Amino acid sequence: MDGEISEQVDQIIMAALTLGASDLHLDPFAEGLGIRLRIHGRLLPLDQVTAFPFFAEQSALARLKVLAKLSLAERRRPQDGQFHFLYGSAECDLRMATMPTIRGERAVVRILPKENPWQSIASLGLSKVMEEEVKQFFAGAGGMLITAGKVGSGKSTTLYALMRERNLLGESVLTIEDPVERKLDTFSQVEVDEKIGLTFAEGLRSALRQDPDLLMVGEIRDELTAQIAVRAGLTGHHLLSTVHADTPFQVITRLLEFGVERSYLAESLKLIIWQRLVPLVCVDCHGKGCTTCHHVGIIGRQAEFRMLGASEIQQFLHIKTPVSEYGVKGLNMFVAEKDEITSEAT
Ligand SMILES: [Zn+2]
């Protein structure tokens, strides 16, 4: 029985990898535990996308908890863990997080494939002009490059591609992450540990003394980290990070909200790469679902980029009217206009 469950869990992970799923969800619904896969952003029941026979869902949850080295007996507190999966030529890292709900334990398993399809800057899908902007940033004397977008927009994939390329050129790359998502053999990666005071800000402060060519902070989400990051950019370091933002300009307003001095920011922030993922509808069924697309309706997602260079950032920051008075509405309209132009052009 145990062997059978292990086999079935292996099959689920294999199917998730084949289908390009990013997450595996185990949800305690009223009628029992449901297993779903997030494929190209959509959450789909396992039996809709695979041809699996009967499945012992609770045993699958238990098996996954064992793999992630979580306590089986603990069902009342959230737990998180990770494990590595290797089956034939398929390989991936998985991160599991459980949470107690009123109907029982739920879990989400994040799937991080070993073979990332976007490994080089060239394969990201940036235009030639954008690639040139990126090149100029790295050729420059230092500063900040921020990738931005909503959760799951692929902004860290872009960041990893940039870092990997610089690393291949022989540069020393030091990252501070929460948690480390992808391990790279030739990176120095530090994991945030709030319990011992190793925060993004603290990690970044120490990292500056390690003489890296390239510094990466997983996310700027507090005042102190923002201040240190801006200062690092001003003192000749190339600093990469992400900011959660709905529009490219919101990156600037968010950094100002963290209390960063406007003139320092104008000096330090050199490039914003904002992105979102646009679904590619299956041509065979026009999104209705067929065998070609495994009944998902879409065959993948494509990144769409907006970039703000140093001059645009400075222009925005030097507007005499303070940003709060400039009005969020006006900003969104401007971006929406740009959206329309892009969609018409493509
Ligand atoms: Zn189709």
Residues whose N, C-alpha, C, O or C-beta is under 5 A from the ligand:
A	BS01	ZN	C282 D284 C285 G289 C290 T292 C293 G297
